[in-house]
Amino acid sequence: MLCDDLTLGEFCKCVARLGGFLGRKSDGLPGWQTLWRGWCRLMDMCWAIDFSTQSLEKCW
């Protein structure tokens, strides 16, 4: 799935899944704590990618 294809609701659900949201039929919508945990995890992933590309640039 490309970023251009995501709606805001789908993006929030993806972030919530990073925070531990299972998305079962009876679960309802994700809460703020789940979204926050997912957002922090996403930011950690972005930081790691940024850090790894910077360290590779210094090697070459």
C-alpha distance matrix in Angstrom:
0.0 3.8 6.7 8.4 6.6 7.5 11.1 13.6 14.1 10.6 10.9 14.3 13.5 11.2 14.2 16.6 15.2 16.1 19.4 20.1 19.1 18.9 17.8 20.4 21.8 24.9 23.5 23.1 21.3 20.9 23.9 24.5 25.3 22.2 20.1 22.5 22.2 18.4 18.9 21.5 19.6 16.7 19.6 21.1 18.1 18.1 21.9 21.8 19.6 21.9 24.9 24.1 23.5 26.8 28.7 27.7 28.9 32.2 32.7 32.5
3.8 0.0 3.8 5.4 5.4 6.9 10.7 13.1 14.5 11.5 10.9 14.7 14.8 12.5 14.8 17.7 17.0 17.3 20.6 21.9 21.1 21.4 20.3 23.3 24.7 27.5 25.8 25.1 22.8 22.3 24.9 24.9 26.0 23.2 20.7 22.7 22.7 19.0 18.6 21.3 19.7 16.4 18.7 20.6 17.6 16.8 20.6 20.9 18.3 20.1 23.5 22.8 21.8 24.8 27.1 26.1 26.8 30.3 31.1 30.7
6.7 3.8 0.0 3.8 5.4 5.4 8.7 10.4 12.6 10.2 8.7 12.5 13.5 11.4 13.0 16.2 16.3 16.4 19.3 21.1 20.3 21.3 20.2 23.4 24.8 27.3 25.2 24.1 21.4 20.7 22.9 22.5 23.8 21.4 18.4 20.2 20.8 17.2 16.2 19.1 18.0 14.5 16.4 18.8 16.4 15.1 18.8 19.7 17.4 18.7 22.2 22.2 21.1 23.7 26.4 25.8 26.3 29.5 30.8 30.6
8.4 5.4 3.8 0.0 3.8 5.7 8.2 10.7 13.2 11.4 10.7 14.4 15.6 14.2 16.0 19.0 19.3 19.7 22.4 24.2 23.0 23.8 22.2 25.3 26.1 28.7 27.0 25.5 22.9 22.7 24.9 24.7 26.4 24.1 21.0 22.9 23.9 20.4 19.3 22.3 21.6 18.0 19.7 22.4 20.0 18.5 22.1 23.3 20.8 21.7 25.4 25.4 24.0 26.5 29.3 28.6 28.7 32.1 33.5 32.9
6.6 5.4 5.4 3.8 0.0 3.8 6.6 10.0 11.5 9.3 9.9 13.5 13.9 12.9 15.4 17.8 17.9 19.0 21.7 22.9 21.2 21.6 19.7 22.4 23.0 25.9 24.5 23.0 20.8 21.1 23.7 24.0 25.8 23.2 20.5 22.9 23.7 20.1 19.7 22.9 22.0 18.7 21.0 23.5 21.1 20.2 24.0 24.9 22.6 24.0 27.5 27.4 26.3 29.1 31.6 30.9 31.4 34.7 35.9 35.5
7.5 6.9 5.4 5.7 3.8 0.0 3.8 6.5 8.0 5.8 6.1 9.6 10.3 9.7 11.9 14.3 14.7 16.0 18.3 19.7 17.9 18.7 16.8 19.8 20.6 23.1 21.3 19.8 17.3 17.4 19.9 20.2 22.1 19.5 16.7 19.3 20.3 16.8 16.4 19.8 19.1 16.1 18.5 21.1 19.1 18.4 22.1 23.3 21.5 23.0 26.3 26.6 25.9 28.5 31.0 30.7 31.3 34.5 35.8 35.7
11.1 10.7 8.7 8.2 6.6 3.8 0.0 3.8 5.4 5.2 6.2 8.7 9.9 10.6 12.4 14.2 15.4 17.0 18.7 20.1 17.9 18.9 16.5 19.5 19.7 21.9 20.2 18.1 15.5 16.0 18.3 18.7 21.1 18.9 16.0 18.8 20.3 17.2 16.6 20.3 20.2 17.4 19.6 22.6 21.2 20.4 23.9 25.5 24.1 25.2 28.6 29.2 28.6 30.9 33.5 33.5 34.1 37.1 38.6 38.7
13.6 13.1 10.4 10.7 10.0 6.5 3.8 0.0 3.8 5.5 5.1 6.2 8.6 9.9 10.6 12.2 14.2 15.6 16.7 18.5 16.4 18.1 16.0 19.2 19.6 21.2 19.0 16.7 13.5 13.7 15.5 15.4 18.0 16.3 13.1 15.7 17.7 14.9 14.0 17.8 18.3 15.7 17.6 20.8 20.0 19.2 22.5 24.4 23.4 24.3 27.5 28.6 28.3 30.2 32.9 33.3 33.8 36.6 38.3 38.7
14.1 14.5 12.6 13.2 11.5 8.0 5.4 3.8 0.0 3.8 5.4 5.1 6.2 8.7 9.9 10.4 12.3 14.5 15.2 16.4 13.8 15.1 12.7 15.6 15.8 17.4 15.4 13.0 10.2 10.8 13.2 14.0 16.6 14.5 12.0 15.2 16.9 14.3 14.3 18.1 18.3 16.4 18.8 21.6 20.8 20.7 24.0 25.6 25.0 26.3 29.2 30.1 30.2 32.3 34.7 35.1 36.0 38.7 40.2 40.8
10.6 11.5 10.2 11.4 9.3 5.8 5.2 5.5 3.8 0.0 3.8 5.4 5.0 6.2 8.7 9.7 10.5 12.7 14.3 15.2 12.9 13.7 11.5 14.6 15.4 17.6 15.6 14.1 11.6 11.8 14.7 15.6 17.5 14.8 12.5 15.7 16.7 13.5 14.0 17.6 17.0 14.9 17.8 20.3 18.9 19.1 22.5 23.7 22.8 24.5 27.5 28.0 28.1 30.5 32.7 32.8 33.9 36.7 38.0 38.5
10.9 10.9 8.7 10.7 9.9 6.1 6.2 5.1 5.4 3.8 0.0 3.8 5.4 5.1 6.2 8.5 9.9 10.9 12.7 14.5 12.9 14.6 13.2 16.8 18.1 19.9 17.4 15.9 12.9 12.1 14.3 14.3 16.0 13.5 10.6 13.3 14.3 11.0 10.8 14.4 14.1 11.6 14.2 16.9 15.7 15.6 19.0 20.4 19.6 21.1 24.0 24.8 24.9 27.1 29.4 29.8 30.8 33.4 34.9 35.5
14.3 14.7 12.5 14.4 13.5 9.6 8.7 6.2 5.1 5.4 3.8 0.0 3.8 5.4 5.1 6.0 8.6 10.0 10.6 12.4 10.6 12.9 11.6 15.2 16.5 17.7 14.8 13.2 9.8 8.6 10.5 10.6 12.5 10.3 7.4 10.5 11.9 9.2 9.3 13.0 13.3 11.6 14.1 16.8 16.4 16.6 19.6 21.2 21.1 22.5 25.1 26.2 26.7 28.7 30.8 31.6 32.7 35.1 36.6 37.6
13.5 14.8 13.5 15.6 13.9 10.3 9.9 8.6 6.2 5.0 5.4 3.8 0.0 3.8 5.4 4.9 6.1 8.8 9.7 10.4 8.0 9.5 8.0 11.7 13.3 14.8 12.1 11.1 8.5 7.5 10.5 11.7 13.1 10.0 8.4 11.9 12.4 9.5 11.0 14.4 13.8 12.7 15.8 17.9 17.0 18.0 21.1 22.1 22.0 23.9 26.4 27.0 27.8 30.1 31.9 32.5 33.9 36.4 37.6 38.6
11.2 12.5 11.4 14.2 12.9 9.7 10.6 9.9 8.7 6.2 5.1 5.4 3.8 0.0 3.8 5.4 5.1 6.6 8.9 10.1 8.8 10.3 9.8 13.5 15.7 17.5 14.8 14.5 12.0 10.4 13.0 13.6 14.2 11.0 9.3 12.1 11.8 8.3 9.7 12.8 11.5 9.9 13.4 15.2 13.8 14.9 18.1 18.8 18.5 20.7 23.1 23.5 24.3 26.8 28.5 28.9 30.5 33.0 34.0 35.0
14.2 14.8 13.0 16.0 15.4 11.9 12.4 10.6 9.9 8.7 6.2 5.1 5.4 3.8 0.0 3.8 5.4 5.2 6.6 9.1 8.7 11.4 11.6 15.4 17.8 18.8 15.6 15.1 12.2 9.7 11.3 11.0 11.3 8.5 6.2 8.5 8.5 4.9 6.0 9.3 8.6 7.3 10.4 12.5 11.9 13.0 15.8 17.0 17.2 19.0 21.2 22.2 23.2 25.2 27.0 27.8 29.4 31.5 32.8 34.1
16.6 17.7 16.2 19.0 17.8 14.3 14.2 12.2 10.4 9.7 8.5 6.0 4.9 5.4 3.8 0.0 3.8 5.3 4.9 6.4 5.3 8.4 8.8 12.5 15.0 15.6 12.1 11.9 9.3 6.3 8.3 8.9 9.1 5.7 4.7 8.0 7.7 5.3 7.8 10.6 10.0 10.1 13.1 14.7 14.6 16.2 18.6 19.6 20.4 22.3 24.2 25.1 26.4 28.4 29.9 30.9 32.6 34.6 35.9 37.3
15.2 17.0 16.3 19.3 17.9 14.7 15.4 14.2 12.3 10.5 9.9 8.6 6.1 5.1 5.4 3.8 0.0 3.8 5.2 5.1 4.5 6.3 7.6 11.2 14.2 15.3 12.3 13.0 11.2 8.8 11.3 12.4 11.8 8.1 8.2 10.9 9.4 6.7 9.9 12.0 10.3 10.5 14.1 14.9 14.1 16.3 18.9 19.1 19.7 22.2 23.9 24.3 25.8 28.1 29.3 30.0 32.1 34.2 35.0 36.4
16.1 17.3 16.4 19.7 19.0 16.0 17.0 15.6 14.5 12.7 10.9 10.0 8.8 6.6 5.2 5.3 3.8 0.0 3.8 5.5 7.2 9.5 11.4 14.8 17.9 18.8 15.6 16.3 14.2 11.2 12.7 12.8 11.6 8.3 8.2 9.6 7.3 4.4 7.6 9.0 6.6 7.3 10.8 11.2 10.6 13.1 15.4 15.6 16.5 19.0 20.4 20.9 22.7 24.8 25.9 26.8 28.9 30.8 31.7 33.3
19.4 20.6 19.3 22.4 21.7 18.3 18.7 16.7 15.2 14.3 12.7 10.6 9.7 8.9 6.6 4.9 5.2 3.8 0.0 3.8 5.9 9.2 11.4 14.6 17.6 17.8 14.2 14.9 12.8 9.3 9.9 10.0 8.1 4.9 6.0 7.2 4.6 3.6 7.4 8.3 7.2 9.1 11.8 12.2 12.8 15.2 16.9 17.5 19.0 21.1 22.2 23.2 25.2 26.9 27.9 29.2 31.3 32.9 33.9 35.8
20.1 21.9 21.1 24.2 22.9 19.7 20.1 18.5 16.4 15.2 14.5 12.4 10.4 10.1 9.1 6.4 5.1 5.5 3.8 0.0 3.8 6.2 9.2 11.8 15.2 15.3 12.0 13.6 12.4 9.3 10.6 11.8 9.9 6.5 8.8 10.5 7.9 7.3 11.1 12.0 10.4 12.3 15.3 15.3 15.5 18.2 20.0 20.1 21.6 24.0 25.0 25.6 27.7 29.7 30.4 31.6 33.9 35.5 36.2 38.1
19.1 21.1 20.3 23.0 21.2 17.9 17.9 16.4 13.8 12.9 12.9 10.6 8.0 8.8 8.7 5.3 4.5 7.2 5.9 3.8 0.0 3.8 5.8 8.7 11.8 12.0 8.6 10.0 8.9 6.4 8.8 11.0 10.2 6.6 8.5 11.3 9.9 8.8 12.2 14.0 12.9 14.0 17.2 17.9 17.8 20.1 22.3 22.7 23.7 26.1 27.5 28.1 29.8 32.0 33.0 34.0 36.1 38.0 38.8 40.4
18.9 21.4 21.3 23.8 21.6 18.7 18.9 18.1 15.1 13.7 14.6 12.9 9.5 10.3 11.4 8.4 6.3 9.5 9.2 6.2 3.8 0.0 3.8 5.8 9.4 10.2 7.7 10.0 10.2 9.0 11.9 14.5 13.9 10.4 12.2 15.1 13.5 12.1 15.6 17.4 15.8 16.7 20.1 20.5 19.9 22.4 24.9 24.8 25.6 28.3 29.7 29.9 31.6 34.0 34.9 35.5 37.8 39.9 40.4 41.9
17.8 20.3 20.2 22.2 19.7 16.8 16.5 16.0 12.7 11.5 13.2 11.6 8.0 9.8 11.6 8.8 7.6 11.4 11.4 9.2 5.8 3.8 0.0 3.8 6.6 8.2 6.1 7.6 8.0 8.2 11.7 14.7 15.0 11.7 12.7 16.1 15.4 13.6 16.6 19.1 17.8 18.0 21.5 22.5 21.7 23.7 26.5 26.7 27.1 29.6 31.5 31.7 33.1 35.6 36.8 37.2 39.3 41.6 42.2 43.5
20.4 23.3 23.4 25.3 22.4 19.8 19.5 19.2 15.6 14.6 16.8 15.2 11.7 13.5 15.4 12.5 11.2 14.8 14.6 11.8 8.7 5.8 3.8 0.0 3.8 5.6 5.3 7.9 9.8 10.8 14.0 17.4 17.6 14.6 16.0 19.4 18.5 17.1 20.2 22.5 21.2 21.6 25.1 25.9 25.2 27.4 30.0 30.1 30.5 33.2 34.9 35.0 36.5 39.1 40.1 40.5 42.7 44.9 45.5 46.7
21.8 24.7 24.8 26.1 23.0 20.6 19.7 19.6 15.8 15.4 18.1 16.5 13.3 15.7 17.8 15.0 14.2 17.9 17.6 15.2 11.8 9.4 6.6 3.8 0.0 3.8 5.7 7.1 9.9 12.1 15.3 18.8 19.7 16.9 18.1 21.7 21.3 19.9 22.7 25.3 24.3 24.5 27.9 29.0 28.3 30.2 33.0 33.3 33.5 36.1 38.0 38.2 39.4 42.0 43.3 43.6 45.6 48.0 48.6 49.8
24.9 27.5 27.3 28.7 25.9 23.1 21.9 21.2 17.4 17.6 19.9 17.7 14.8 17.5 18.8 15.6 15.3 18.8 17.8 15.3 12.0 10.2 8.2 5.6 3.8 0.0 3.8 5.8 9.4 11.5 14.0 17.8 18.4 16.3 17.9 21.3 21.0 20.3 23.1 25.5 24.8 25.4 28.6 29.7 29.4 31.4 34.0 34.4 35.0 37.4 39.2 39.6 41.1 43.5 44.6 45.3 47.3 49.5 50.2 51.6
23.5 25.8 25.2 27.0 24.5 21.3 20.2 19.0 15.4 15.6 17.4 14.8 12.1 14.8 15.6 12.1 12.3 15.6 14.2 12.0 8.6 7.7 6.1 5.3 5.7 3.8 0.0 3.8 6.6 7.9 10.4 14.1 14.7 12.4 14.2 17.5 17.3 16.7 19.5 21.8 21.3 22.1 25.1 26.2 26.2 28.2 30.6 31.1 32.0 34.2 35.9 36.5 38.1 40.3 41.5 42.3 44.3 46.3 47.2 48.7
23.1 25.1 24.1 25.5 23.0 19.8 18.1 16.7 13.0 14.1 15.9 13.2 11.1 14.5 15.1 11.9 13.0 16.3 14.9 13.6 10.0 10.0 7.6 7.9 7.1 5.8 3.8 0.0 3.8 6.7 9.1 12.8 14.3 12.5 13.4 16.8 17.4 16.7 19.0 21.7 21.7 22.0 24.8 26.5 26.5 28.0 30.5 31.5 32.2 34.1 36.1 37.0 38.2 40.3 41.8 42.7 44.4 46.5 47.7 49.0
21.3 22.8 21.4 22.9 20.8 17.3 15.5 13.5 10.2 11.6 12.9 9.8 8.5 12.0 12.2 9.3 11.2 14.2 12.8 12.4 8.9 10.2 8.0 9.8 9.9 9.4 6.6 3.8 0.0 3.8 6.5 9.7 11.8 10.0 10.2 13.7 14.8 14.0 15.8 18.7 19.0 19.1 21.7 23.7 23.8 25.0 27.5 28.8 29.4 31.1 33.2 34.3 35.4 37.3 39.0 40.0 41.6 43.7 45.0 46.3
20.9 22.3 20.7 22.7 21.1 17.4 16.0 13.7 10.8 11.8 12.1 8.6 7.5 10.4 9.7 6.3 8.8 11.2 9.3 9.3 6.4 9.0 8.2 10.8 12.1 11.5 7.9 6.7 3.8 0.0 3.8 6.9 8.3 6.2 6.8 10.2 11.1 10.5 12.5 15.1 15.5 16.0 18.5 20.2 20.7 22.1 24.4 25.6 26.5 28.2 30.1 31.3 32.6 34.4 36.0 37.1 38.7 40.7 42.0 43.5
23.9 24.9 22.9 24.9 23.7 19.9 18.3 15.5 13.2 14.7 14.3 10.5 10.5 13.0 11.3 8.3 11.3 12.7 9.9 10.6 8.8 11.9 11.7 14.0 15.3 14.0 10.4 9.1 6.5 3.8 0.0 3.8 5.6 5.4 6.3 8.7 10.2 10.8 12.3 14.4 15.6 16.5 18.4 20.1 21.3 22.6 24.3 25.9 27.2 28.6 30.2 31.8 33.3 34.7 36.2 37.8 39.3 40.9 42.5 44.2
24.5 24.9 22.5 24.7 24.0 20.2 18.7 15.4 14.0 15.6 14.3 10.6 11.7 13.6 11.0 8.9 12.4 12.8 10.0 11.8 11.0 14.5 14.7 17.4 18.8 17.8 14.1 12.8 9.7 6.9 3.8 0.0 3.8 5.4 5.0 6.0 8.5 9.7 10.2 12.1 14.0 15.0 16.1 18.1 19.7 20.7 22.1 24.1 25.5 26.5 28.0 30.0 31.4 32.4 34.1 35.9 37.2 38.7 40.5 42.3
25.3 26.0 23.8 26.4 25.8 22.1 21.1 18.0 16.6 17.5 16.0 12.5 13.1 14.2 11.3 9.1 11.8 11.6 8.1 9.9 10.2 13.9 15.0 17.6 19.7 18.4 14.7 14.3 11.8 8.3 5.6 3.8 0.0 3.8 5.4 5.0 6.1 8.5 9.7 10.5 12.3 14.1 15.2 16.5 18.4 19.9 20.9 22.5 24.4 25.6 26.6 28.5 30.4 31.4 32.7 34.6 36.2 37.5 39.1 41.1
22.2 23.2 21.4 24.1 23.2 19.5 18.9 16.3 14.5 14.8 13.5 10.3 10.0 11.0 8.5 5.7 8.1 8.3 4.9 6.5 6.6 10.4 11.7 14.6 16.9 16.3 12.4 12.5 10.0 6.2 5.4 5.4 3.8 0.0 3.8 5.4 5.2 6.2 8.5 10.0 10.6 12.2 14.3 15.4 16.6 18.4 19.9 21.2 22.8 24.3 25.6 27.1 28.9 30.3 31.6 33.1 34.9 36.4 37.8 39.7
20.1 20.7 18.4 21.0 20.5 16.7 16.0 13.1 12.0 12.5 10.6 7.4 8.4 9.3 6.2 4.7 8.2 8.2 6.0 8.8 8.5 12.2 12.7 16.0 18.1 17.9 14.2 13.4 10.2 6.8 6.3 5.0 5.4 3.8 0.0 3.8 5.5 5.1 6.0 8.6 9.8 10.3 12.2 14.1 15.2 16.3 18.1 19.8 21.0 22.3 24.0 25.6 27.0 28.4 30.0 31.5 33.0 34.7 36.3 37.9
22.5 22.7 20.2 22.9 22.9 19.3 18.8 15.7 15.2 15.7 13.3 10.5 11.9 12.1 8.5 8.0 10.9 9.6 7.2 10.5 11.3 15.1 16.1 19.4 21.7 21.3 17.5 16.8 13.7 10.2 8.7 6.0 5.0 5.4 3.8 0.0 3.8 5.4 5.0 6.1 8.5 9.7 10.5 12.2 14.2 15.2 16.3 18.3 20.0 20.8 22.2 24.2 25.8 26.7 28.3 30.2 31.6 32.9 34.7 36.6
22.2 22.7 20.8 23.9 23.7 20.3 20.3 17.7 16.9 16.7 14.3 11.9 12.4 11.8 8.5 7.7 9.4 7.3 4.6 7.9 9.9 13.5 15.4 18.5 21.3 21.0 17.3 17.4 14.8 11.1 10.2 8.5 6.1 5.2 5.5 3.8 0.0 3.8 5.5 5.2 6.2 8.6 10.0 10.6 12.4 14.3 15.3 16.6 18.6 20.0 20.9 22.6 24.6 25.7 26.8 28.7 30.5 31.7 33.2 35.2
18.4 19.0 17.2 20.4 20.1 16.8 17.2 14.9 14.3 13.5 11.0 9.2 9.5 8.3 4.9 5.3 6.7 4.4 3.6 7.3 8.8 12.1 13.6 17.1 19.9 20.3 16.7 16.7 14.0 10.5 10.8 9.7 8.5 6.2 5.1 5.4 3.8 0.0 3.8 5.5 5.0 6.1 8.6 9.8 10.5 12.3 14.1 15.3 16.6 18.3 19.8 21.1 22.7 24.3 25.7 27.1 28.8 30.5 31.8 33.6
18.9 18.6 16.2 19.3 19.7 16.4 16.6 14.0 14.3 14.0 10.8 9.3 11.0 9.7 6.0 7.8 9.9 7.6 7.4 11.1 12.2 15.6 16.6 20.2 22.7 23.1 19.5 19.0 15.8 12.5 12.3 10.2 9.7 8.5 6.0 5.0 5.5 3.8 0.0 3.8 5.4 5.0 6.2 8.6 9.8 10.5 12.2 14.2 15.4 16.4 18.1 19.9 21.2 22.4 24.2 25.8 27.1 28.7 30.5 32.1
21.5 21.3 19.1 22.3 22.9 19.8 20.3 17.8 18.1 17.6 14.4 13.0 14.4 12.8 9.3 10.6 12.0 9.0 8.3 12.0 14.0 17.4 19.1 22.5 25.3 25.5 21.8 21.7 18.7 15.1 14.4 12.1 10.5 10.0 8.6 6.1 5.2 5.5 3.8 0.0 3.8 5.4 5.1 6.2 8.7 9.8 10.4 12.3 14.3 15.2 16.2 18.2 20.0 20.9 22.2 24.3 25.8 26.9 28.7 30.7
19.6 19.7 18.0 21.6 22.0 19.1 20.2 18.3 18.3 17.0 14.1 13.3 13.8 11.5 8.6 10.0 10.3 6.6 7.2 10.4 12.9 15.8 17.8 21.2 24.3 24.8 21.3 21.7 19.0 15.5 15.6 14.0 12.3 10.6 9.8 8.5 6.2 5.0 5.4 3.8 0.0 3.8 5.4 5.0 6.3 8.7 9.8 10.5 12.5 14.2 15.1 16.5 18.5 19.9 21.0 22.6 24.5 25.9 27.2 29.2
16.7 16.4 14.5 18.0 18.7 16.1 17.4 15.7 16.4 14.9 11.6 11.6 12.7 9.9 7.3 10.1 10.5 7.3 9.1 12.3 14.0 16.7 18.0 21.6 24.5 25.4 22.1 22.0 19.1 16.0 16.5 15.0 14.1 12.2 10.3 9.7 8.6 6.1 5.0 5.4 3.8 0.0 3.8 5.4 5.1 6.3 8.6 9.9 10.7 12.3 14.1 15.4 16.8 18.4 20.0 21.3 22.8 24.7 26.1 27.7
19.6 18.7 16.4 19.7 21.0 18.5 19.6 17.6 18.8 17.8 14.2 14.1 15.8 13.4 10.4 13.1 14.1 10.8 11.8 15.3 17.2 20.1 21.5 25.1 27.9 28.6 25.1 24.8 21.7 18.5 18.4 16.1 15.2 14.3 12.2 10.5 10.0 8.6 6.2 5.1 5.4 3.8 0.0 3.8 5.4 5.0 6.0 8.5 9.9 10.4 12.0 14.1 15.4 16.3 18.1 19.9 21.1 22.6 24.5 26.2
21.1 20.6 18.8 22.4 23.5 21.1 22.6 20.8 21.6 20.3 16.9 16.8 17.9 15.2 12.5 14.7 14.9 11.2 12.2 15.3 17.9 20.5 22.5 25.9 29.0 29.7 26.2 26.5 23.7 20.2 20.1 18.1 16.5 15.4 14.1 12.2 10.6 9.8 8.6 6.2 5.0 5.4 3.8 0.0 3.8 5.4 5.0 6.1 8.7 9.8 10.3 12.1 14.3 15.2 16.3 18.2 20.0 21.1 22.6 24.7
18.1 17.6 16.4 20.0 21.1 19.1 21.2 20.0 20.8 18.9 15.7 16.4 17.0 13.8 11.9 14.6 14.1 10.6 12.8 15.5 17.8 19.9 21.7 25.2 28.3 29.4 26.2 26.5 23.8 20.7 21.3 19.7 18.4 16.6 15.2 14.2 12.4 10.5 9.8 8.7 6.3 5.1 5.4 3.8 0.0 3.8 5.4 5.1 6.3 8.6 9.8 10.6 12.4 14.3 15.4 16.6 18.5 20.2 21.4 23.1
18.1 16.8 15.1 18.5 20.2 18.4 20.4 19.2 20.7 19.1 15.6 16.6 18.0 14.9 13.0 16.2 16.3 13.1 15.2 18.2 20.1 22.4 23.7 27.4 30.2 31.4 28.2 28.0 25.0 22.1 22.6 20.7 19.9 18.4 16.3 15.2 14.3 12.3 10.5 9.8 8.7 6.3 5.0 5.4 3.8 0.0 3.8 5.4 5.2 6.1 8.5 9.9 10.7 12.3 14.2 15.5 16.7 18.7 20.3 21.7
21.9 20.6 18.8 22.1 24.0 22.1 23.9 22.5 24.0 22.5 19.0 19.6 21.1 18.1 15.8 18.6 18.9 15.4 16.9 20.0 22.3 24.9 26.5 30.0 33.0 34.0 30.6 30.5 27.5 24.4 24.3 22.1 20.9 19.9 18.1 16.3 15.3 14.1 12.2 10.4 9.8 8.6 6.0 5.0 5.4 3.8 0.0 3.8 5.5 5.1 6.0 8.5 10.0 10.5 12.1 14.2 15.4 16.6 18.5 20.4
21.8 20.9 19.7 23.3 24.9 23.3 25.5 24.4 25.6 23.7 20.4 21.2 22.1 18.8 17.0 19.6 19.1 15.6 17.5 20.1 22.7 24.8 26.7 30.1 33.3 34.4 31.1 31.5 28.8 25.6 25.9 24.1 22.5 21.2 19.8 18.3 16.6 15.3 14.2 12.3 10.5 9.9 8.5 6.1 5.1 5.4 3.8 0.0 3.8 5.4 5.0 6.0 8.6 9.8 10.5 12.2 14.2 15.5 16.6 18.7
19.6 18.3 17.4 20.8 22.6 21.5 24.1 23.4 25.0 22.8 19.6 21.1 22.0 18.5 17.2 20.4 19.7 16.5 19.0 21.6 23.7 25.6 27.1 30.5 33.5 35.0 32.0 32.2 29.4 26.5 27.2 25.5 24.4 22.8 21.0 20.0 18.6 16.6 15.4 14.3 12.5 10.7 9.9 8.7 6.3 5.2 5.5 3.8 0.0 3.8 5.5 5.2 6.2 8.6 10.0 10.6 12.4 14.5 15.6 17.0
21.9 20.1 18.7 21.7 24.0 23.0 25.2 24.3 26.3 24.5 21.1 22.5 23.9 20.7 19.0 22.3 22.2 19.0 21.1 24.0 26.1 28.3 29.6 33.2 36.1 37.4 34.2 34.1 31.1 28.2 28.6 26.5 25.6 24.3 22.3 20.8 20.0 18.3 16.4 15.2 14.2 12.3 10.4 9.8 8.6 6.1 5.1 5.4 3.8 0.0 3.8 5.5 5.3 6.2 8.7 10.0 10.8 12.6 14.6 15.9
24.9 23.5 22.2 25.4 27.5 26.3 28.6 27.5 29.2 27.5 24.0 25.1 26.4 23.1 21.2 24.2 23.9 20.4 22.2 25.0 27.5 29.7 31.5 34.9 38.0 39.2 35.9 36.1 33.2 30.1 30.2 28.0 26.6 25.6 24.0 22.2 20.9 19.8 18.1 16.2 15.1 14.1 12.0 10.3 9.8 8.5 6.0 5.0 5.5 3.8 0.0 3.8 5.5 5.2 6.2 8.6 10.0 10.8 12.6 14.8
24.1 22.8 22.2 25.4 27.4 26.6 29.2 28.6 30.1 28.0 24.8 26.2 27.0 23.5 22.2 25.1 24.3 20.9 23.2 25.6 28.1 29.9 31.7 35.0 38.2 39.6 36.5 37.0 34.3 31.3 31.8 30.0 28.5 27.1 25.6 24.2 22.6 21.1 19.9 18.2 16.5 15.4 14.1 12.1 10.6 9.9 8.5 6.0 5.2 5.5 3.8 0.0 3.8 5.4 5.2 6.2 8.7 10.0 10.8 12.8
23.5 21.8 21.1 24.0 26.3 25.9 28.6 28.3 30.2 28.1 24.9 26.7 27.8 24.3 23.2 26.4 25.8 22.7 25.2 27.7 29.8 31.6 33.1 36.5 39.4 41.1 38.1 38.2 35.4 32.6 33.3 31.4 30.4 28.9 27.0 25.8 24.6 22.7 21.2 20.0 18.5 16.8 15.4 14.3 12.4 10.7 10.0 8.6 6.2 5.3 5.5 3.8 0.0 3.8 5.5 5.1 6.2 8.8 10.1 11.0
26.8 24.8 23.7 26.5 29.1 28.5 30.9 30.2 32.3 30.5 27.1 28.7 30.1 26.8 25.2 28.4 28.1 24.8 26.9 29.7 32.0 34.0 35.6 39.1 42.0 43.5 40.3 40.3 37.3 34.4 34.7 32.4 31.4 30.3 28.4 26.7 25.7 24.3 22.4 20.9 19.9 18.4 16.3 15.2 14.3 12.3 10.5 9.8 8.6 6.2 5.2 5.4 3.8 0.0 3.8 5.4 5.2 6.5 8.9 10.4
28.7 27.1 26.4 29.3 31.6 31.0 33.5 32.9 34.7 32.7 29.4 30.8 31.9 28.5 27.0 29.9 29.3 25.9 27.9 30.4 33.0 34.9 36.8 40.1 43.3 44.6 41.5 41.8 39.0 36.0 36.2 34.1 32.7 31.6 30.0 28.3 26.8 25.7 24.2 22.2 21.0 20.0 18.1 16.3 15.4 14.2 12.1 10.5 10.0 8.7 6.2 5.2 5.5 3.8 0.0 3.8 5.4 5.2 6.5 9.1
27.7 26.1 25.8 28.6 30.9 30.7 33.5 33.3 35.1 32.8 29.8 31.6 32.5 28.9 27.8 30.9 30.0 26.8 29.2 31.6 34.0 35.5 37.2 40.5 43.6 45.3 42.3 42.7 40.0 37.1 37.8 35.9 34.6 33.1 31.5 30.2 28.7 27.1 25.8 24.3 22.6 21.3 19.9 18.2 16.6 15.5 14.2 12.2 10.6 10.0 8.6 6.2 5.1 5.4 3.8 0.0 3.8 5.4 5.2 6.6
28.9 26.8 26.3 28.7 31.4 31.3 34.1 33.8 36.0 33.9 30.8 32.7 33.9 30.5 29.4 32.6 32.1 28.9 31.3 33.9 36.1 37.8 39.3 42.7 45.6 47.3 44.3 44.4 41.6 38.7 39.3 37.2 36.2 34.9 33.0 31.6 30.5 28.8 27.1 25.8 24.5 22.8 21.1 20.0 18.5 16.7 15.4 14.2 12.4 10.8 10.0 8.7 6.2 5.2 5.4 3.8 0.0 3.8 5.4 5.4
32.2 30.3 29.5 32.1 34.7 34.5 37.1 36.6 38.7 36.7 33.4 35.1 36.4 33.0 31.5 34.6 34.2 30.8 32.9 35.5 38.0 39.9 41.6 44.9 48.0 49.5 46.3 46.5 43.7 40.7 40.9 38.7 37.5 36.4 34.7 32.9 31.7 30.5 28.7 26.9 25.9 24.7 22.6 21.1 20.2 18.7 16.6 15.5 14.5 12.6 10.8 10.0 8.8 6.5 5.2 5.4 3.8 0.0 3.8 5.6
32.7 31.1 30.8 33.5 35.9 35.8 38.6 38.3 40.2 38.0 34.9 36.6 37.6 34.0 32.8 35.9 35.0 31.7 33.9 36.2 38.8 40.4 42.2 45.5 48.6 50.2 47.2 47.7 45.0 42.0 42.5 40.5 39.1 37.8 36.3 34.7 33.2 31.8 30.5 28.7 27.2 26.1 24.5 22.6 21.4 20.3 18.5 16.6 15.6 14.6 12.6 10.8 10.1 8.9 6.5 5.2 5.4 3.8 0.0 3.8
32.5 30.7 30.6 32.9 35.5 35.7 38.7 38.7 40.8 38.5 35.5 37.6 38.6 35.0 34.1 37.3 36.4 33.3 35.8 38.1 40.4 41.9 43.5 46.7 49.8 51.6 48.7 49.0 46.3 43.5 44.2 42.3 41.1 39.7 37.9 36.6 35.2 33.6 32.1 30.7 29.2 27.7 26.2 24.7 23.1 21.7 20.4 18.7 17.0 15.9 14.8 12.8 11.0 10.4 9.1 6.6 5.4 5.6 3.8 0.0
